[in-house]
Amino acid sequence: MARQRGLEAIGHSASNPLGEFSSNTRFGEPLVCGQMALDLLLNKQPKYLGAPIRIGIDPIQ
């Protein structure tokens, strides 16, 4: 998906949450993935765009 939009992206696998958050994640994740797929199919654009932020750049420099 990132390459289709001209982005360089790197991801990693996060550990599973513990306790009450695990059931929220288990049921919510498929819904979020479905919404994301629908947004891509319909070419939905962000509703609110702020100023661009460079990720991975130290803001102090």
Sequence and secondary structure as in RCSB ss.txt:
>XXXX:A:sequence
MARQRGLEAIGHSASNPLGEFSSNTRFGEPLVCGQMALDLLLNKQPKYLGAPIRIGIDPIQ
>XXXX:A:secstr
 TGGGT            THHHHHHHHHHHHHHHHHHHHHHTT   S   S   TTS TT 
